[in-house]
Amino acid sequence: SEFADFNIQPGPEGADDGSPIPTHRLVLFSRWPHFRNLHSSGMTESRDGTLRIPEPRKVVLAFLSYIYTDCLMSPTGGGSCSKISVVSPSRESIASAPDPLTVSHLLVLGNMYLLPRLTALCAGYLHRNISVTHAARVFHAAHIVGDQGLKRRALRFMCSHFGPVSRTEAFWSLPPATLAEFYYCPDSRAAKPSGPVSALKERTSTWGQQLPRRTLKWRTWGDGEEALHLQTPL
């Protein structure tokens, strides 16, 4: 990119996620409080001219697109300077926005980097575009950032579509504690899910070691239905 003077490297340390993305210090400094603090403190990244964001390249490109445009954007094409298509936060433009998985990552980044407008745009998008494929990921992201409204929205959707949702990769990729919380929630028990209970039992058999000071057991409710019960001992 012309006149670029700072690089953003996507992906975790040691991962090969393509070449650095060229950016402009002035734009980052004016739009991104985290970068402003980093630059003012004289940290190594500021002196070296490269900052790593440990997220997939697609997510980092979408994040930088927001920094530059104040809108959700959908990166397209290839290379270190992928082209982007501007998307307004309106419902009519939503088809061109980043996919829900990318937006759920952006929601967490917006919260982590104290960017309330980005967080609000992502939450609004996810409220309108939750789907079977990404519902579990949205539930987890909402849990991380503490967005109770989005979390309840995702929970209701997961309960209403439990069969298909429980067969998605996103559902089975949930951290054990998050999945346990889903089954412990009164709303999810009331939905009486009919998913793969035996598979869940098998997966949760070792959760006791991963959830200190808590025990996990299966409880039979009034109509004979089983559900995971997370109990905190006295």
C-alpha positions in Angstrom: 0.0 0.0 0.0 1.3 3.4 -0.9 3.0 5.4 1.9 2.4 2.5 4.4 4.8 2.7 7.4 3.5 0.0 9.7 2.8 -3.7 9.3 0.1 -5.9 11.0 1.0 -9.6 11.1 -2.0 -11.9 11.4 -2.0 -15.3 13.1 -0.5 -16.6 16.3 3.2 -16.7 16.9 5.0 -19.2 14.7 2.0 -19.6 12.4 2.3 -18.9 8.6 -0.7 -16.8 7.8 0.7 -14.9 4.9 2.8 -11.8 4.5 2.3 -8.8 6.8 -0.5 -6.4 6.0 0.8 -2.8 5.3 -1.0 0.0 7.2 -0.5 3.6 8.1 0.5 4.7 11.6 -1.5 7.9 11.4 -4.8 6.0 10.7 -4.1 3.4 13.4 -3.1 6.1 15.9 -6.2 8.2 15.3 -8.7 5.3 15.2 -7.4 2.6 17.5 -6.8 3.5 21.2 -4.7 0.3 21.8 -2.3 1.2 19.1 -2.1 4.8 20.4 -1.1 3.5 23.8 1.3 1.1 22.3 2.9 3.8 20.2 3.1 6.3 23.0 4.7 3.8 25.4 7.6 3.1 23.0 7.1 -0.7 23.1 9.1 -3.0 20.9 6.3 -3.3 18.3 6.2 0.4 17.9 10.0 0.6 17.3 10.0 -2.5 15.0 7.1 -1.3 12.9 5.2 -4.6 13.2 2.3 -5.7 15.5 1.0 -9.3 15.6 -2.8 -9.9 16.0 -3.2 -13.6 16.8 -6.4 -14.0 14.7 -6.9 -15.6 11.3 -6.0 -13.4 8.3 -9.6 -12.9 7.2 -10.5 -11.6 10.7 -7.6 -9.2 10.8 -8.4 -7.9 7.4 -12.0 -7.3 8.4 -10.8 -5.6 11.6 -8.5 -3.3 9.7 -11.2 -2.5 7.3 -13.3 -1.3 10.2 -10.4 0.8 11.5 -10.1 2.5 8.0 -13.8 2.9 7.1 -15.9 2.8 10.4 -18.0 0.1 8.7 -18.2 -3.6 8.6 -16.4 -4.7 5.5 -16.0 -8.0 3.6 -12.4 -8.7 2.4 -12.3 -10.2 -1.1 -9.5 -11.4 -3.3 -6.1 -12.4 -2.3 -2.7 -11.1 -1.5 -1.5 -9.0 1.5 -3.7 -6.1 0.4 -7.0 -7.8 -0.3 -9.7 -5.7 -1.9 -12.7 -4.8 0.3 -16.3 -4.0 -0.3 -17.9 -1.3 1.9 -21.0 -2.4 3.8 -23.2 -0.1 5.7 -24.8 -1.4 9.0 -28.2 -1.5 7.4 -30.2 -4.7 7.0 -30.3 -4.3 3.2 -26.5 -4.3 2.9 -26.0 -7.3 5.1 -25.5 -9.9 2.3 -22.1 -8.3 1.5 -20.9 -8.1 5.1 -18.4 -10.5 6.6 -19.7 -14.0 7.5 -21.1 -14.5 11.0 -18.0 -16.5 12.1 -15.7 -13.6 11.2 -18.1 -11.1 12.8 -18.1 -13.1 16.1 -14.3 -12.8 16.1 -14.6 -9.1 15.5 -17.1 -8.8 18.4 -14.4 -10.2 20.8 -11.7 -8.0 19.3 -13.9 -4.9 19.6 -14.5 -5.7 23.3 -10.8 -6.5 23.9 -9.6 -3.3 22.2 -12.3 -1.0 23.7 -14.0 -0.2 20.4 -17.6 0.2 21.4 -18.9 1.1 17.9 -17.3 -2.0 16.4 -18.8 -4.1 19.2 -22.3 -2.6 18.6 -22.1 -3.1 14.9 -21.1 -6.8 15.3 -23.7 -7.4 18.0 -26.5 -5.9 15.8 -25.3 -8.0 12.8 -25.2 -11.2 14.8 -28.7 -10.5 16.3 -30.1 -10.4 12.7 -28.0 -13.1 11.1 -27.7 -16.0 13.6 -27.8 -19.4 11.9 -27.6 -23.1 12.7 -24.0 -23.2 11.5 -22.7 -20.3 13.7 -25.2 -20.2 16.6 -22.8 -21.9 19.1 -19.9 -19.6 18.1 -22.2 -16.6 18.6 -23.2 -17.9 22.0 -19.6 -18.3 23.0 -18.5 -14.9 21.8 -21.4 -13.2 23.6 -20.4 -15.0 26.7 -16.8 -13.8 26.4 -17.8 -10.1 26.0 -20.7 -10.2 28.5 -23.4 -9.3 26.0 -26.4 -10.8 27.8 -28.9 -9.8 25.2 -27.0 -11.5 22.3 -26.3 -14.5 24.6 -30.0 -15.0 25.3 -30.8 -14.6 21.6 -28.2 -17.3 20.7 -29.4 -19.5 23.5 -33.1 -19.3 22.3 -32.0 -20.1 18.8 -29.9 -23.1 19.9 -32.8 -24.4 21.9 -35.3 -24.0 19.1 -32.9 -25.7 16.6 -31.1 -28.0 19.0 -30.9 -31.0 16.7 -29.2 -29.3 13.7 -27.1 -27.1 16.0 -25.8 -30.0 18.1 -24.4 -31.6 14.9 -22.3 -28.5 13.9 -18.6 -28.2 14.3 -19.1 -24.9 16.2 -21.2 -26.7 18.9 -18.7 -29.5 19.5 -15.8 -27.0 19.5 -17.2 -25.1 22.4 -15.0 -25.1 25.5 -16.3 -27.6 28.1 -17.3 -25.0 30.6 -19.3 -23.1 28.0 -21.1 -26.2 26.8 -21.8 -27.1 30.4 -23.3 -23.6 31.0 -25.6 -24.1 28.0 -27.0 -27.3 29.4 -27.2 -25.9 32.9 -29.2 -22.8 31.9 -32.9 -23.1 32.8 -33.9 -21.9 29.4 -32.1 -24.7 27.7 -33.5 -27.3 30.0 -37.0 -26.0 29.3 -36.5 -26.4 25.6 -36.1 -30.2 26.2 -33.5 -30.8 23.5 -33.6 -34.2 21.8 -30.0 -34.2 20.5 -27.3 -36.8 20.9 -27.4 -37.2 24.7 -25.2 -40.3 24.8 -22.5 -38.5 22.9 -22.7 -35.5 25.2 -22.4 -37.9 28.2 -19.3 -39.4 26.7 -17.7 -36.0 26.1 -18.6 -34.7 29.5 -17.3 -37.7 31.4 -13.9 -36.0 32.1 -15.2 -32.5 32.7 -14.8 -32.9 36.4 -11.0 -32.3 36.1 -11.5 -29.3 33.9 -14.1 -27.5 36.1 -12.5 -27.2 39.6 -14.8 -26.9 42.6 -17.8 -28.1 40.5 -19.3 -31.4 39.8 -21.1 -32.5 36.6 -23.9 -35.0 36.7 -26.9 -36.1 34.6 -30.3 -35.4 36.2 -33.7 -36.8 35.1 -36.4 -34.2 34.9 -40.1 -34.6 35.4 -40.9 -36.2 32.1 -37.9 -38.5 32.1 -35.7 -36.3 30.0 -32.1 -36.2 30.8 -30.0 -33.0 30.9 -26.6 -32.1 32.1 -26.6 -30.5 35.5 -23.7 -28.4 36.8 -23.7 -28.3 40.5 -21.5 -26.2 42.8 -20.8 -28.2 46.0 -21.3 -26.5 49.4 
